[in-house]
């Protein structure tokens, strides 16, 4: 081989090596540059996908359903309601009243059946059967103490958040005003159910401990087994809860009109007292069917045979009307309310 051919071959090898080196270098640089641009322009999601292991499957981000999100918000709201010291104190007082009532009736006796009239007929039956203490306690507490407890919780629902400055932060979350309002109302209804059930349970246990029990003689003179009497207590608890749920709608509507929780609570209590006064005036008896307080005592229909379903059904319709009317007022006010100021 000549010297010229050797030099030419060496030059061709050098050129090929340089070409391969440049191609590899350029490809690597392009890959690095492309990766950097993708990471800088596409944001965290792209960078996350860049480091994902090979073979991993990707899918759209799963968002919780509306029902699940509402349930989580309700659980949080319910926890706040039942952990609040004042609410716990109110429940304790409500549970104590039937005990004090039972002890007083045991020590001093109740009114005679001939002297008792209207709701007093229930008190006259307690000495003969302790189950009547449950009906008597609910009839007594449903007039003022239970409404006050419900008004404190429902009246504080929106006004308390606004007064504390936390309402605007709640609305920045993707909960929505309608969802937040329904959660506040549902929390008040659950508190109403807990309060009524606690009064019934306390009165039932006290009646069983202090008075004889057995078959129950209803106000209509019919005798029913003890087990059926307990079942009727459950009906009374549900009916009384419906009445308190109607009051909670009124109180929540008032809560959307102010930023002072005490104002909403006081206004609710004043309305309850005013309705009871109007209902006690004979000249205004024509207004009684439209008063919410008039139907709170309608659960005594379960103490008759047959059960006064017509009267209790009318009471439930009145409760539903109050819930619909004042619930609409609360929704209209809250969804258009300016809470940024």
C-alpha positions as CSV (number, residue, x, y, z in Angstrom):
1,X,0.0,0.0,0.0
2,X,1.3,3.4,-0.9
3,X,1.8,6.2,1.5
4,X,-0.9,8.3,-0.2
5,X,-3.5,5.5,0.2
6,X,-2.6,5.1,3.9
7,X,-3.0,8.8,4.6
8,X,-6.4,8.9,2.8
9,X,-7.7,5.9,4.8
10,X,-6.6,7.5,8.1
11,X,-8.5,10.7,7.1
12,X,-11.7,8.8,6.2
13,X,-11.6,7.0,9.6
14,X,-11.1,10.2,11.5
15,X,-14.0,11.9,9.6
16,X,-16.4,9.0,10.3
17,X,-15.5,9.0,14.0
18,X,-16.1,12.7,14.2
19,X,-19.4,12.3,12.5
20,X,-20.6,9.6,14.9
21,X,-19.4,11.6,17.9
22,X,-21.3,14.7,16.7
23,X,-24.5,12.7,16.1
24,X,-24.4,11.2,19.6
25,X,-23.6,14.5,21.2
26,X,-26.3,16.3,19.3
27,X,-28.9,13.6,20.1
28,X,-28.0,13.7,23.8
29,X,-28.2,17.5,23.8
30,X,-31.5,17.5,22.1
31,X,-32.9,15.0,24.5
32,X,-31.7,17.0,27.5
33,X,-33.0,20.3,26.0
34,X,-36.4,18.7,25.1
35,X,-36.7,17.3,28.6
36,X,-35.9,20.7,30.2
37,X,-38.3,22.5,28.0
38,X,-41.1,20.0,28.8
39,X,-40.4,20.3,32.5
40,X,-40.3,24.1,32.3
41,X,-43.4,24.6,30.2
42,X,-45.7,21.8,31.2
43,X,-45.6,22.4,35.0
44,X,-45.6,19.9,37.9
45,X,-47.8,17.4,36.1
46,X,-45.4,17.0,33.2
47,X,-42.4,16.7,35.5
48,X,-44.3,14.0,37.4
49,X,-45.0,12.1,34.3
50,X,-41.3,12.4,33.2
51,X,-40.1,10.5,36.2
52,X,-42.9,8.0,36.3
53,X,-41.7,4.4,36.1
54,X,-41.9,2.6,32.8
55,X,-45.1,0.7,32.3
56,X,-47.1,2.8,34.8
57,X,-50.7,3.6,33.7
58,X,-52.1,7.0,34.0
59,X,-55.7,8.1,34.3
60,X,-57.6,11.3,35.0
61,X,-57.5,12.6,38.6
62,X,-60.3,11.2,40.6
63,X,-62.5,13.9,42.3
64,X,-64.8,12.9,45.1
65,X,-68.5,12.7,44.2
66,X,-70.9,15.4,45.3
67,X,-72.6,13.1,47.8
68,X,-69.2,12.1,49.3
69,X,-68.0,15.7,49.6
70,X,-71.4,16.7,51.2
71,X,-71.1,13.8,53.6
72,X,-67.6,14.7,54.6
73,X,-68.7,18.3,55.2
74,X,-71.6,17.1,57.3
75,X,-69.4,14.9,59.4
76,X,-67.1,17.8,60.1
77,X,-70.1,20.1,60.9
78,X,-71.7,17.5,63.2
79,X,-68.4,17.0,65.0
80,X,-68.1,20.7,65.7
81,X,-71.7,20.9,67.0
82,X,-71.4,18.0,69.4
83,X,-68.0,19.0,70.6
84,X,-69.0,22.6,71.5
85,X,-69.1,22.9,75.3
86,X,-72.3,24.9,75.4
87,X,-74.2,22.3,73.2
88,X,-72.9,19.5,75.5
89,X,-74.1,21.5,78.5
90,X,-77.6,22.0,76.9
91,X,-77.9,18.3,76.2
92,X,-76.9,17.5,79.8
93,X,-79.6,19.9,81.2
94,X,-82.2,18.4,78.9
95,X,-81.3,14.9,80.1
96,X,-81.4,16.0,83.7
97,X,-84.9,17.6,83.6
98,X,-86.8,14.2,83.2
99,X,-84.9,12.8,86.2
100,X,-85.9,15.8,88.4
101,X,-89.5,15.6,87.1
102,X,-89.7,11.9,87.9
103,X,-88.2,12.4,91.4
104,X,-90.6,15.2,92.2
105,X,-93.6,13.2,91.1
106,X,-92.4,10.2,93.1
107,X,-91.9,12.2,96.3
108,X,-94.9,14.6,96.1
109,X,-97.2,12.9,93.7
110,X,-98.9,14.2,90.6
111,X,-102.3,15.7,89.9
112,X,-105.3,13.5,90.3
113,X,-106.9,12.3,87.1
114,X,-110.0,14.3,87.8
115,X,-108.1,17.5,88.4
116,X,-105.8,17.2,85.4
117,X,-107.1,18.5,82.1
118,X,-105.7,18.5,78.6
119,X,-102.0,17.7,78.7
120,X,-102.2,17.2,82.5
121,X,-103.9,13.9,81.9
122,X,-100.6,12.5,80.9
123,X,-99.0,13.5,84.3
124,X,-101.9,11.8,86.1
125,X,-101.0,8.5,84.5
126,X,-97.3,8.5,85.5
127,X,-97.9,7.0,89.0
128,X,-99.6,4.0,87.5
129,X,-97.1,3.4,84.7
130,X,-93.6,4.9,84.4
131,X,-93.8,4.9,80.6
132,X,-96.0,8.0,80.7
133,X,-93.0,9.9,82.1
134,X,-91.6,9.9,78.7
135,X,-94.7,11.5,77.1
136,X,-94.9,14.0,80.0
137,X,-91.3,15.1,79.7
138,X,-91.5,15.6,76.0
139,X,-94.8,17.5,76.4
140,X,-93.1,19.8,79.0
141,X,-89.8,20.4,77.3
142,X,-91.2,20.8,73.8
143,X,-92.7,24.1,74.9
144,X,-89.5,26.1,75.6
145,X,-86.3,24.2,76.5
146,X,-86.1,22.1,73.4
147,X,-86.8,25.1,71.1
148,X,-84.2,27.2,72.9
149,X,-81.6,24.4,72.4
150,X,-82.4,24.1,68.7
151,X,-82.4,27.8,68.2
152,X,-78.9,28.1,69.7
153,X,-77.5,25.6,67.2
154,X,-79.4,26.7,64.1
155,X,-79.2,30.4,64.9
156,X,-75.4,30.2,65.2
157,X,-75.1,28.2,61.9
158,X,-74.5,31.1,59.5
159,X,-74.4,34.2,61.8
160,X,-71.8,32.6,64.0
161,X,-69.5,32.0,61.0
162,X,-70.1,35.5,59.7
163,X,-69.5,37.1,63.1
164,X,-66.3,35.0,63.6
165,X,-64.9,36.0,60.2
166,X,-64.8,32.3,59.1
167,X,-67.7,32.4,56.6
168,X,-65.7,34.0,53.8
169,X,-63.0,31.3,54.1
170,X,-65.6,28.6,54.0
171,X,-66.9,30.0,50.8
172,X,-63.5,30.0,49.2
173,X,-63.5,26.2,49.3
174,X,-65.3,24.5,46.4
175,X,-68.2,23.6,48.7
176,X,-70.7,26.1,47.3
177,X,-73.2,28.2,49.2
178,X,-76.1,25.8,48.7
179,X,-74.1,22.8,49.9
180,X,-72.9,24.8,52.9
181,X,-76.4,25.9,53.8
182,X,-77.8,22.4,53.5
183,X,-75.0,21.0,55.7
184,X,-75.7,23.7,58.4
185,X,-79.4,22.7,58.4
186,X,-78.7,19.0,58.4
187,X,-76.4,19.5,61.4
188,X,-79.2,21.4,63.3
189,X,-81.7,18.6,62.5
190,X,-79.3,15.9,63.7
191,X,-78.8,17.9,66.9
192,X,-82.6,18.2,67.3
193,X,-82.9,14.4,66.9
194,X,-80.2,13.8,69.5
195,X,-81.8,16.2,71.9
196,X,-85.3,14.7,71.6
197,X,-84.0,11.1,71.8
198,X,-81.9,12.0,74.8
199,X,-84.9,13.4,76.7
200,X,-87.0,10.3,75.8
201,X,-84.3,7.9,76.9
202,X,-83.7,9.7,80.1
203,X,-87.4,9.8,80.9
204,X,-87.8,6.2,80.0
205,X,-85.0,5.0,82.2
206,X,-86.2,7.2,85.1
207,X,-89.8,6.0,84.7
208,X,-88.7,2.4,84.8
209,X,-86.6,3.0,87.9
210,X,-89.2,5.0,89.9
211,X,-92.6,3.8,88.8
212,X,-94.3,0.5,88.1
213,X,-94.4,-0.7,84.5
214,X,-96.6,-3.0,82.5
215,X,-99.4,-2.8,80.0
216,X,-100.3,0.8,79.2
217,X,-103.8,2.2,79.5
218,X,-104.2,4.9,76.8
219,X,-106.1,8.1,77.2
220,X,-108.9,6.6,75.2
221,X,-109.2,3.7,77.8
222,X,-107.7,0.9,75.6
223,X,-104.8,-1.2,77.1
224,X,-101.8,-2.0,74.9
225,X,-98.7,-4.2,75.7
226,X,-95.6,-2.6,77.1
227,X,-93.6,-3.3,73.9
228,X,-96.2,-1.5,71.8
229,X,-95.9,1.4,74.2
230,X,-92.2,1.6,73.6
231,X,-92.8,1.5,69.9
232,X,-95.1,4.5,70.2
233,X,-92.5,6.4,72.1
234,X,-90.3,6.0,68.9
235,X,-93.1,7.6,66.9
236,X,-93.3,10.4,69.4
237,X,-89.6,11.0,69.1
238,X,-89.8,11.3,65.3
239,X,-92.8,13.6,65.4
240,X,-91.2,15.9,68.0
241,X,-88.0,16.0,65.9
242,X,-89.9,17.0,62.8
243,X,-91.4,19.9,64.9
244,X,-87.9,21.0,66.0
245,X,-86.6,20.7,62.4
246,X,-89.2,23.2,61.3
247,X,-88.1,25.6,64.0
248,X,-84.5,25.0,62.9
249,X,-85.4,26.2,59.4
250,X,-86.9,29.4,60.9
251,X,-83.8,30.0,63.0
252,X,-81.4,29.3,60.1
253,X,-83.3,31.8,57.9
254,X,-83.0,34.4,60.7
255,X,-79.3,33.5,60.9
256,X,-78.7,34.5,57.3
257,X,-80.1,38.0,58.0
258,X,-77.5,39.0,60.6
259,X,-73.9,38.6,61.5
260,X,-74.7,38.4,65.3
261,X,-75.6,34.9,66.4
262,X,-77.2,36.1,69.6
263,X,-79.6,38.2,67.5
264,X,-80.8,35.3,65.5
265,X,-81.2,33.1,68.6
266,X,-83.1,35.8,70.5
267,X,-85.3,36.5,67.6
268,X,-86.2,32.8,67.3
269,X,-87.0,32.5,71.0
270,X,-89.2,35.7,70.9
271,X,-91.1,34.3,67.9
272,X,-91.7,31.0,69.8
273,X,-93.0,32.9,72.9
274,X,-95.1,35.2,70.8
275,X,-96.7,32.3,69.0
276,X,-97.5,30.6,72.3
277,X,-99.1,33.7,73.6
278,X,-101.2,34.2,70.5
279,X,-102.3,30.5,70.7
280,X,-103.4,31.0,74.3
281,X,-105.8,33.9,73.5
282,X,-109.3,32.6,72.8
283,X,-110.2,35.5,70.5
284,X,-107.3,34.6,68.2
285,X,-108.1,30.9,68.0
286,X,-108.5,31.2,64.3
287,X,-104.8,31.6,64.0
288,X,-103.9,28.5,65.9
289,X,-103.8,26.1,62.9
290,X,-101.1,28.3,61.3
291,X,-98.9,28.5,64.4
292,X,-95.9,26.2,64.6
293,X,-96.1,25.9,68.3
294,X,-99.7,24.7,68.2
295,X,-98.7,21.4,66.6
296,X,-95.7,20.6,68.8
297,X,-98.0,18.8,71.3
298,X,-99.8,16.8,68.6
299,X,-97.9,13.7,69.4
300,X,-100.4,12.9,72.1
301,X,-102.4,11.3,69.3
302,X,-100.3,8.1,69.8
303,X,-101.9,7.8,73.2
304,X,-105.3,7.1,71.7
305,X,-106.7,4.1,70.0
306,X,-106.8,4.2,67.1
307,X,-103.8,6.6,66.7
308,X,-104.9,10.1,65.7
309,X,-103.1,9.9,62.4
310,X,-105.2,12.7,60.8
311,X,-104.3,15.3,63.4
312,X,-100.6,14.2,63.5
313,X,-100.5,14.2,59.7
314,X,-101.8,17.7,59.6
315,X,-99.1,18.7,62.0
316,X,-96.4,17.1,59.8
317,X,-97.8,19.1,56.8
318,X,-97.5,22.3,58.8
319,X,-93.9,21.4,59.7
320,X,-93.1,20.7,56.0
321,X,-94.6,24.0,55.0
322,X,-92.5,25.9,57.5
323,X,-89.4,24.1,56.3
324,X,-90.1,24.8,52.7
325,X,-90.9,28.5,53.2
326,X,-88.1,29.4,55.6
327,X,-85.7,27.1,53.8
328,X,-86.4,29.1,50.6
329,X,-85.9,32.4,52.4
330,X,-82.6,31.2,53.8
331,X,-81.4,30.0,50.4
332,X,-82.5,33.2,48.6
333,X,-80.8,35.3,51.2
334,X,-77.6,33.3,51.6
335,X,-76.9,32.7,47.9
336,X,-77.2,36.5,47.2
337,X,-75.4,37.7,50.3
338,X,-72.2,39.7,50.1
339,X,-69.7,38.3,52.5
340,X,-66.6,39.9,51.2
341,X,-67.1,43.1,53.1
